[in-house]
Amino acid sequence: MESTGGPYLNTAAVTSPVGIARLLQMTFGCTTFSLVAHQGGFSAAYGTFCMFVWTFCFAVTVFIITCEFTHLHSCLSISWGNFTAAFAMLATLMSVTAAVIYPLYFVQLGCYPIGCEVRDFRIAASVFAGLLFVAYAAEVFLTRAKPGQVASYMATISGLLKIVQAFVACIIFGALVNDSQYGKYVAMQWCVAVYSFCFVVTVVVVAFSVTGKTALLWFPFERSVVVYTFGAVLLYMSAAVIWPVFCFDSKYGSPRRPSLCAKGKCPWDSQLVIAIFTYVNLLLYVVDLAYSQRIRFVSHL
């Protein structure tokens, strides 16, 4: 049978700089969770999170390499460029988090009481976890939109920032549920509403971009995203003022950490984390608003 199309296999998927980065991601990811599962060990929620990150990123990376190598991605009803760009940014954030958490909670210099062999496996796993982060960061660097280049929205600075904003919001939510006492005042509940609303809308923007359905909407999606980003800046500005006042002002809370507060179970610590990442997300939305003035959406790449 004579083929009338191009080659069935796309060798550039594994020989191009991006393809090589993905092969390294697959190798480092598999090595990391294998070391931990074989001898390094993990426990509690922190260890489970790290193992989830490594296995999840490995599985999706294998899926991406397989689809691009066999051209199967052309059969999927999604915007492939947006999907791969969004995942690369998400994997970068998740892998750097795991690369910090695992050695922080499981690596020690001495052999007692876990034994030298377990210690060595954990150190090796931490090294490969760091290399995994570098590999995903390299893909983000290689696939990001260059000035004047026609690229998928999620590959632009604004699109990548959407992923970071959602990730930072997840950190805020984690601190909120960790005994942050956000129900103490109505003003603090307003801040929670701000975090939730902005997170949901940001995820919706990413979802529409990844699925490539923005052209089917009855309203101008790109203009709506810019308007939303401006609204998010205003909302986060209100939260950046209200949250610290009702947590750290002596009239409502405590300006200093209570001396009797237990480590890991102190509401003041959670409130401080929320305050810090509120300002982080505010800055991200401001930068996003500035960059969104200079881009146009391309949903079909």
C-alpha atoms as a printed R data frame, in Angstrom:
    type eleno elety resid chain resno       x      y      z
1   ATOM     1    CA   MET     A     1   0.000  0.000  0.000
2   ATOM     2    CA   GLU     A     2   1.409  3.382 -0.992
3   ATOM     3    CA   SER     A     3   1.067  6.203  1.481
4   ATOM     4    CA   THR     A     4  -0.111  9.544  0.152
5   ATOM     5    CA   GLY     A     5   0.637 11.489  3.332
6   ATOM     6    CA   GLY     A     6   3.773 12.287  5.261
7   ATOM     7    CA   PRO     A     7   5.748  9.933  7.487
8   ATOM     8    CA   TYR     A     8   3.836  8.134 10.180
9   ATOM     9    CA   LEU     A     9   6.423  8.931 12.869
10  ATOM    10    CA   ASN     A    10   7.596 12.404 13.790
11  ATOM    11    CA   THR     A    11  11.262 12.001 14.683
12  ATOM    12    CA   ALA     A    12  11.509 15.706 15.565
13  ATOM    13    CA   ALA     A    13   9.402 14.909 18.639
14  ATOM    14    CA   VAL     A    14  12.458 13.261 20.190
15  ATOM    15    CA   THR     A    15  15.373 14.900 18.350
16  ATOM    16    CA   SER     A    16  14.483 18.596 18.587
17  ATOM    17    CA   PRO     A    17  15.599 20.632 21.642
18  ATOM    18    CA   VAL     A    18  12.063 20.468 23.069
19  ATOM    19    CA   GLY     A    19  11.912 16.730 22.375
20  ATOM    20    CA   ILE     A    20  15.234 16.158 24.127
21  ATOM    21    CA   ALA     A    21  13.992 18.178 27.106
22  ATOM    22    CA   ARG     A    22  10.913 15.956 27.289
23  ATOM    23    CA   LEU     A    23  13.005 12.791 27.113
24  ATOM    24    CA   LEU     A    24  15.067 14.125 30.021
25  ATOM    25    CA   GLN     A    25  11.857 14.892 31.899
26  ATOM    26    CA   MET     A    26  10.688 11.327 31.419
27  ATOM    27    CA   THR     A    27  14.076  9.928 32.497
28  ATOM    28    CA   PHE     A    28  14.493 12.148 35.560
29  ATOM    29    CA   GLY     A    29  10.866 11.678 36.622
30  ATOM    30    CA   CYS     A    30  11.029  7.895 36.405
31  ATOM    31    CA   THR     A    31  14.370  7.845 38.231
32  ATOM    32    CA   THR     A    32  13.102 10.097 41.017
33  ATOM    33    CA   PHE     A    33   9.968  8.189 41.963
34  ATOM    34    CA   SER     A    34  11.756  4.856 41.478
35  ATOM    35    CA   LEU     A    35  14.453  5.840 43.981
36  ATOM    36    CA   VAL     A    36  11.833  6.960 46.476
37  ATOM    37    CA   ALA     A    37   9.617  3.915 46.007
38  ATOM    38    CA   HIS     A    38  12.535  1.436 46.110
39  ATOM    39    CA   GLN     A    39  14.423  2.570 49.166
40  ATOM    40    CA   GLY     A    40  14.069  6.284 49.874
41  ATOM    41    CA   GLY     A    41  10.568  6.081 51.250
42  ATOM    42    CA   PHE     A    42   7.975  8.737 51.926
43  ATOM    43    CA   SER     A    43   5.229  9.365 54.449
44  ATOM    44    CA   ALA     A    44   2.483 11.779 55.462
45  ATOM    45    CA   ALA     A    45   0.796 14.264 53.148
46  ATOM    46    CA   TYR     A    46   4.051 15.911 52.061
47  ATOM    47    CA   GLY     A    47   5.589 12.678 50.819
48  ATOM    48    CA   THR     A    48   2.370 11.625 49.099
49  ATOM    49    CA   PHE     A    49   2.204 14.976 47.325
50  ATOM    50    CA   CYS     A    50   5.767 14.587 46.038
51  ATOM    51    CA   MET     A    51   5.103 11.089 44.726
52  ATOM    52    CA   PHE     A    52   1.912 12.302 43.048
53  ATOM    53    CA   VAL     A    53   3.805 15.135 41.351
54  ATOM    54    CA   TRP     A    54   6.518 12.859 39.985
55  ATOM    55    CA   THR     A    55   4.195 10.108 38.764
56  ATOM    56    CA   PHE     A    56   1.629 12.541 37.321
57  ATOM    57    CA   CYS     A    57   4.238 14.563 35.430
58  ATOM    58    CA   PHE     A    58   5.899 11.378 34.171
59  ATOM    59    CA   ALA     A    59   2.597  9.979 32.879
60  ATOM    60    CA   VAL     A    60   1.567 13.175 31.081
61  ATOM    61    CA   THR     A    61   5.046 13.615 29.589
62  ATOM    62    CA   VAL     A    62   4.957 10.062 28.201
63  ATOM    63    CA   PHE     A    63   1.520 10.828 26.772
64  ATOM    64    CA   ILE     A    64   2.779 14.021 25.089
65  ATOM    65    CA   ILE     A    65   5.871 12.325 23.611
66  ATOM    66    CA   THR     A    66   3.777  9.417 22.320
67  ATOM    67    CA   CYS     A    67   1.177 11.674 20.734
68  ATOM    68    CA   GLU     A    68   3.740 13.904 19.024
69  ATOM    69    CA   PHE     A    69   5.923 10.994 17.872
70  ATOM    70    CA   THR     A    70   2.961  9.183 16.305
71  ATOM    71    CA   HIS     A    71   1.002 12.293 15.191
72  ATOM    72    CA   LEU     A    72  -1.924 11.152 17.352
73  ATOM    73    CA   HIS     A    73  -2.301 14.658 18.786
74  ATOM    74    CA   SER     A    74  -3.917 15.687 15.485
75  ATOM    75    CA   CYS     A    75  -6.822 13.396 16.372
76  ATOM    76    CA   LEU     A    76  -7.518 15.181 19.668
77  ATOM    77    CA   SER     A    77 -10.097 17.956 19.802
78  ATOM    78    CA   ILE     A    78  -7.902 20.291 21.827
79  ATOM    79    CA   SER     A    79  -5.449 23.073 21.109
80  ATOM    80    CA   TRP     A    80  -2.261 21.015 21.322
81  ATOM    81    CA   GLY     A    81   0.072 23.998 21.541
82  ATOM    82    CA   ASN     A    82  -1.922 25.493 24.401
83  ATOM    83    CA   PHE     A    83  -2.107 22.143 26.178
84  ATOM    84    CA   THR     A    84   1.624 21.414 26.055
85  ATOM    85    CA   ALA     A    85   2.549 24.978 27.046
86  ATOM    86    CA   ALA     A    86   0.125 24.948 29.979
87  ATOM    87    CA   PHE     A    87   1.313 21.553 31.189
88  ATOM    88    CA   ALA     A    88   4.989 22.515 30.937
89  ATOM    89    CA   MET     A    89   4.387 25.560 33.139
90  ATOM    90    CA   LEU     A    90   2.277 23.570 35.611
91  ATOM    91    CA   ALA     A    91   4.847 20.769 35.754
92  ATOM    92    CA   THR     A    92   7.598 23.323 36.362
93  ATOM    93    CA   LEU     A    93   5.749 24.738 39.368
94  ATOM    94    CA   MET     A    94   4.797 21.325 40.740
95  ATOM    95    CA   SER     A    95   8.273 19.849 40.283
96  ATOM    96    CA   VAL     A    96  10.055 22.770 41.950
97  ATOM    97    CA   THR     A    97   7.633 22.488 44.879
98  ATOM    98    CA   ALA     A    98   8.355 18.765 45.233
99  ATOM    99    CA   ALA     A    99  12.100 19.401 44.811
100 ATOM   100    CA   VAL     A   100  11.957 21.721 47.819
101 ATOM   101    CA   ILE     A   101   9.543 19.747 50.001
102 ATOM   102    CA   TYR     A   102  11.119 16.284 49.731
103 ATOM   103    CA   PRO     A   103  14.641 17.162 50.913
104 ATOM   104    CA   LEU     A   104  13.228 19.584 53.482
105 ATOM   105    CA   TYR     A   105  11.192 16.874 55.204
106 ATOM   106    CA   PHE     A   106  12.995 13.637 54.360
107 ATOM   107    CA   VAL     A   107  16.713 14.306 53.801
108 ATOM   108    CA   GLN     A   108  19.211 14.406 56.653
109 ATOM   109    CA   LEU     A   109  22.992 14.400 56.780
110 ATOM   110    CA   GLY     A   110  23.333 11.782 59.485
111 ATOM   111    CA   CYS     A   111  22.505  8.094 59.122
112 ATOM   112    CA   TYR     A   112  20.588  7.707 62.393
113 ATOM   113    CA   PRO     A   113  17.829  6.559 62.640
114 ATOM   114    CA   ILE     A   114  16.954  5.780 59.014
115 ATOM   115    CA   GLY     A   115  20.287  4.197 58.024
116 ATOM   116    CA   CYS     A   116  22.941  5.326 55.551
117 ATOM   117    CA   GLU     A   117  21.464  3.455 52.594
118 ATOM   118    CA   VAL     A   118  18.065  5.119 52.942
119 ATOM   119    CA   ARG     A   119  19.750  8.492 53.425
120 ATOM   120    CA   ASP     A   120  21.768  8.046 50.226
121 ATOM   121    CA   PHE     A   121  18.666  7.083 48.256
122 ATOM   122    CA   ARG     A   122  16.832 10.152 49.525
123 ATOM   123    CA   ILE     A   123  19.722 12.448 48.612
124 ATOM   124    CA   ALA     A   124  19.883 10.915 45.131
125 ATOM   125    CA   ALA     A   125  16.115 11.323 44.712
126 ATOM   126    CA   SER     A   126  16.405 14.977 45.726
127 ATOM   127    CA   VAL     A   127  19.133 15.556 43.131
128 ATOM   128    CA   PHE     A   128  17.052 14.025 40.348
129 ATOM   129    CA   ALA     A   129  13.995 15.970 41.542
130 ATOM   130    CA   GLY     A   130  16.013 19.151 41.036
131 ATOM   131    CA   LEU     A   131  17.098 18.017 37.574
132 ATOM   132    CA   LEU     A   132  13.459 17.270 36.734
133 ATOM   133    CA   PHE     A   133  12.536 20.863 37.558
134 ATOM   134    CA   VAL     A   134  15.375 22.146 35.350
135 ATOM   135    CA   ALA     A   135  14.148 19.977 32.457
136 ATOM   136    CA   TYR     A   136  10.593 21.328 32.673
137 ATOM   137    CA   ALA     A   137  11.846 24.898 33.061
138 ATOM   138    CA   ALA     A   138  13.958 24.372 29.935
139 ATOM   139    CA   GLU     A   139  10.855 23.378 27.961
140 ATOM   140    CA   VAL     A   140   9.017 26.503 29.129
141 ATOM   141    CA   PHE     A   141  12.012 28.591 28.057
142 ATOM   142    CA   LEU     A   142  12.221 26.897 24.648
143 ATOM   143    CA   THR     A   143   8.495 27.036 23.837
144 ATOM   144    CA   ARG     A   144   7.652 30.483 25.188
145 ATOM   145    CA   ALA     A   145   6.372 32.993 22.643
146 ATOM   146    CA   LYS     A   146   9.076 35.230 21.201
147 ATOM   147    CA   PRO     A   147   8.405 38.903 20.330
148 ATOM   148    CA   GLY     A   148   6.594 39.107 16.999
149 ATOM   149    CA   GLN     A   149   6.059 35.337 16.839
150 ATOM   150    CA   VAL     A   150   2.615 33.825 16.215
151 ATOM   151    CA   ALA     A   151   2.163 31.399 19.093
152 ATOM   152    CA   SER     A   152  -0.470 29.757 21.248
153 ATOM   153    CA   TYR     A   153  -1.912 31.968 23.970
154 ATOM   154    CA   MET     A   154  -0.685 29.685 26.770
155 ATOM   155    CA   ALA     A   155   2.881 30.062 25.458
156 ATOM   156    CA   THR     A   156   2.769 33.839 25.938
157 ATOM   157    CA   ILE     A   157   3.777 35.568 29.150
158 ATOM   158    CA   SER     A   158   0.123 36.267 29.904
159 ATOM   159    CA   GLY     A   159  -0.853 32.628 29.350
160 ATOM   160    CA   LEU     A   160   2.000 31.293 31.467
161 ATOM   161    CA   LEU     A   161   1.102 33.745 34.221
162 ATOM   162    CA   LYS     A   162  -2.429 32.306 34.290
163 ATOM   163    CA   ILE     A   163  -0.959 28.964 35.359
164 ATOM   164    CA   VAL     A   164   1.202 30.611 38.024
165 ATOM   165    CA   GLN     A   165  -1.772 32.601 39.344
166 ATOM   166    CA   ALA     A   166  -3.866 29.452 39.712
167 ATOM   167    CA   PHE     A   167  -0.975 27.649 41.389
168 ATOM   168    CA   VAL     A   168  -0.423 30.480 43.882
169 ATOM   169    CA   ALA     A   169  -4.160 30.475 44.612
170 ATOM   170    CA   CYS     A   170  -3.903 26.767 45.475
171 ATOM   171    CA   ILE     A   171  -1.167 27.618 47.994
172 ATOM   172    CA   ILE     A   172  -3.481 30.243 49.487
173 ATOM   173    CA   PHE     A   173  -6.322 27.716 49.720
174 ATOM   174    CA   GLY     A   174  -4.004 25.246 51.433
175 ATOM   175    CA   ALA     A   175  -3.147 27.848 54.056
176 ATOM   176    CA   LEU     A   176  -6.804 28.831 54.432
177 ATOM   177    CA   VAL     A   177  -7.892 25.328 55.392
178 ATOM   178    CA   ASN     A   178  -4.961 24.992 57.800
179 ATOM   179    CA   ASP     A   179  -6.728 26.696 60.715
180 ATOM   180    CA   SER     A   180  -6.427 30.234 59.314
181 ATOM   181    CA   GLN     A   181  -9.565 31.389 61.181
182 ATOM   182    CA   TYR     A   182 -10.875 33.081 58.048
183 ATOM   183    CA   GLY     A   183 -14.440 32.901 59.379
184 ATOM   184    CA   LYS     A   184 -13.643 35.231 62.256
185 ATOM   185    CA   TYR     A   185 -14.569 38.428 60.399
186 ATOM   186    CA   VAL     A   186 -16.762 39.180 57.399
187 ATOM   187    CA   ALA     A   187 -13.889 41.145 55.860
188 ATOM   188    CA   MET     A   188 -11.710 38.015 55.883
189 ATOM   189    CA   GLN     A   189 -14.519 36.073 54.241
190 ATOM   190    CA   TRP     A   190 -14.540 38.718 51.514
191 ATOM   191    CA   CYS     A   191 -10.879 37.946 50.885
192 ATOM   192    CA   VAL     A   192 -11.689 34.245 50.588
193 ATOM   193    CA   ALA     A   193 -14.393 35.124 48.057
194 ATOM   194    CA   VAL     A   194 -11.814 37.145 46.076
195 ATOM   195    CA   TYR     A   195  -9.346 34.250 46.033
196 ATOM   196    CA   SER     A   196 -12.058 31.778 44.993
197 ATOM   197    CA   PHE     A   197 -13.588 33.946 42.269
198 ATOM   198    CA   CYS     A   198 -10.265 34.799 40.653
199 ATOM   199    CA   PHE     A   199  -9.111 31.183 40.818
200 ATOM   200    CA   VAL     A   200 -12.273 29.856 39.159
201 ATOM   201    CA   VAL     A   201 -12.238 32.431 36.356
202 ATOM   202    CA   THR     A   202  -8.524 31.886 35.724
203 ATOM   203    CA   VAL     A   203  -9.070 28.130 35.447
204 ATOM   204    CA   VAL     A   204 -11.969 28.753 33.036
205 ATOM   205    CA   VAL     A   205  -9.721 30.956 30.854
206 ATOM   206    CA   VAL     A   206  -7.066 28.221 30.775
207 ATOM   207    CA   ALA     A   207  -9.678 25.548 30.039
208 ATOM   208    CA   PHE     A   208 -11.153 27.452 27.089
209 ATOM   209    CA   SER     A   209  -7.669 28.115 25.708
210 ATOM   210    CA   VAL     A   210  -6.557 24.483 26.031
211 ATOM   211    CA   THR     A   211  -9.743 23.115 24.479
212 ATOM   212    CA   GLY     A   212  -9.508 25.640 21.638
213 ATOM   213    CA   LYS     A   213 -13.157 26.644 22.006
214 ATOM   214    CA   THR     A   214 -12.650 30.385 22.390
215 ATOM   215    CA   ALA     A   215 -13.859 31.075 18.837
216 ATOM   216    CA   LEU     A   216 -17.233 29.465 19.607
217 ATOM   217    CA   LEU     A   217 -18.133 31.987 22.311
218 ATOM   218    CA   TRP     A   218 -20.686 34.677 21.529
219 ATOM   219    CA   PHE     A   219 -18.581 37.393 23.146
220 ATOM   220    CA   PRO     A   220 -15.013 38.560 22.378
221 ATOM   221    CA   PHE     A   221 -12.973 36.256 24.571
222 ATOM   222    CA   GLU     A   222  -9.704 38.216 24.410
223 ATOM   223    CA   ARG     A   223 -11.376 41.458 25.462
224 ATOM   224    CA   SER     A   224 -13.194 39.684 28.275
225 ATOM   225    CA   VAL     A   225  -9.924 38.239 29.570
226 ATOM   226    CA   VAL     A   226  -8.334 41.696 29.677
227 ATOM   227    CA   VAL     A   227 -11.363 43.122 31.504
228 ATOM   228    CA   TYR     A   228 -11.299 40.214 33.951
229 ATOM   229    CA   THR     A   229  -7.579 40.688 34.601
230 ATOM   230    CA   PHE     A   230  -8.193 44.352 35.401
231 ATOM   231    CA   GLY     A   231 -11.003 43.335 37.758
232 ATOM   232    CA   ALA     A   232  -8.752 40.739 39.385
233 ATOM   233    CA   VAL     A   233  -6.137 43.429 40.043
234 ATOM   234    CA   LEU     A   234  -8.745 45.555 41.828
235 ATOM   235    CA   LEU     A   235 -10.076 42.604 43.819
236 ATOM   236    CA   TYR     A   236  -6.607 41.498 44.908
237 ATOM   237    CA   MET     A   237  -5.749 45.072 45.862
238 ATOM   238    CA   SER     A   238  -8.706 45.046 48.252
239 ATOM   239    CA   ALA     A   239  -7.629 41.685 49.684
240 ATOM   240    CA   ALA     A   240  -4.023 42.896 50.004
241 ATOM   241    CA   VAL     A   241  -5.265 45.707 52.248
242 ATOM   242    CA   ILE     A   242  -8.023 43.931 54.173
243 ATOM   243    CA   TRP     A   243  -6.312 40.629 55.013
244 ATOM   244    CA   PRO     A   244  -3.228 42.039 56.800
245 ATOM   245    CA   VAL     A   245  -5.336 44.574 58.713
246 ATOM   246    CA   PHE     A   246  -7.736 41.979 60.131
247 ATOM   247    CA   CYS     A   247  -4.946 39.478 60.855
248 ATOM   248    CA   PHE     A   248  -2.029 41.536 62.127
249 ATOM   249    CA   ASP     A   249  -3.516 44.761 63.482
250 ATOM   250    CA   SER     A   250  -3.646 44.675 67.291
251 ATOM   251    CA   LYS     A   251  -7.335 45.651 67.201
252 ATOM   252    CA   TYR     A   252  -8.344 42.478 65.349
253 ATOM   253    CA   GLY     A   253  -5.421 40.055 65.517
254 ATOM   254    CA   SER     A   254  -1.809 39.852 66.596
255 ATOM   255    CA   PRO     A   255   1.085 41.793 65.022
256 ATOM   256    CA   ARG     A   256   3.538 39.168 66.328
257 ATOM   257    CA   ARG     A   257   3.505 35.393 66.369
258 ATOM   258    CA   PRO     A   258   2.068 34.122 69.678
259 ATOM   259    CA   SER     A   259   4.781 32.469 71.750
260 ATOM   260    CA   LEU     A   260   2.553 29.512 72.661
261 ATOM   261    CA   CYS     A   261   1.608 28.777 69.047
262 ATOM   262    CA   ALA     A   262   2.549 25.205 68.088
263 ATOM   263    CA   LYS     A   263   4.722 24.742 65.013
264 ATOM   264    CA   GLY     A   264   2.668 23.591 62.058
265 ATOM   265    CA   LYS     A   265  -0.640 24.277 63.809
266 ATOM   266    CA   CYS     A   266  -0.491 28.015 64.316
267 ATOM   267    CA   PRO     A   267  -3.226 30.173 62.729
268 ATOM   268    CA   TRP     A   268  -0.829 33.129 62.668
269 ATOM   269    CA   ASP     A   269   1.551 31.203 60.401
270 ATOM   270    CA   SER     A   270  -1.241 30.383 57.958
271 ATOM   271    CA   GLN     A   271  -2.391 34.006 57.966
272 ATOM   272    CA   LEU     A   272   1.155 35.159 57.196
273 ATOM   273    CA   VAL     A   273   1.454 32.715 54.284
274 ATOM   274    CA   ILE     A   274  -1.857 33.950 52.890
275 ATOM   275    CA   ALA     A   275  -0.774 37.584 53.203
276 ATOM   276    CA   ILE     A   276   2.525 36.944 51.422
277 ATOM   277    CA   PHE     A   277   0.991 35.043 48.531
278 ATOM   278    CA   THR     A   278  -1.818 37.589 48.227
279 ATOM   279    CA   TYR     A   279   0.823 40.167 47.355
280 ATOM   280    CA   VAL     A   280   2.535 37.655 45.056
281 ATOM   281    CA   ASN     A   281  -0.671 37.074 43.106
282 ATOM   282    CA   LEU     A   282  -1.439 40.780 43.024
283 ATOM   283    CA   LEU     A   283   1.932 41.372 41.377
284 ATOM   284    CA   LEU     A   284   1.301 38.512 38.929
285 ATOM   285    CA   TYR     A   285  -2.065 39.970 37.899
286 ATOM   286    CA   VAL     A   286  -0.540 43.418 37.426
287 ATOM   287    CA   VAL     A   287   2.185 41.989 35.170
288 ATOM   288    CA   ASP     A   288  -0.441 39.913 33.367
289 ATOM   289    CA   LEU     A   289  -2.528 43.033 32.715
290 ATOM   290    CA   ALA     A   290   0.489 44.854 31.310
291 ATOM   291    CA   TYR     A   291   1.388 42.000 28.935
292 ATOM   292    CA   SER     A   292  -2.200 41.281 27.879
293 ATOM   293    CA   GLN     A   293  -2.328 44.662 26.098
294 ATOM   294    CA   ARG     A   294   0.212 43.466 23.538
295 ATOM   295    CA   ILE     A   295  -1.014 39.999 22.521
296 ATOM   296    CA   ARG     A   296  -3.721 38.447 20.402
297 ATOM   297    CA   PHE     A   297  -5.296 35.051 21.023
298 ATOM   298    CA   VAL     A   298  -4.563 32.129 18.700
299 ATOM   299    CA   SER     A   299  -6.791 29.221 19.712
300 ATOM   300    CA   HIS     A   300  -6.113 26.709 16.932
301 ATOM   301    CA   LEU     A   301  -2.324 26.207 17.351
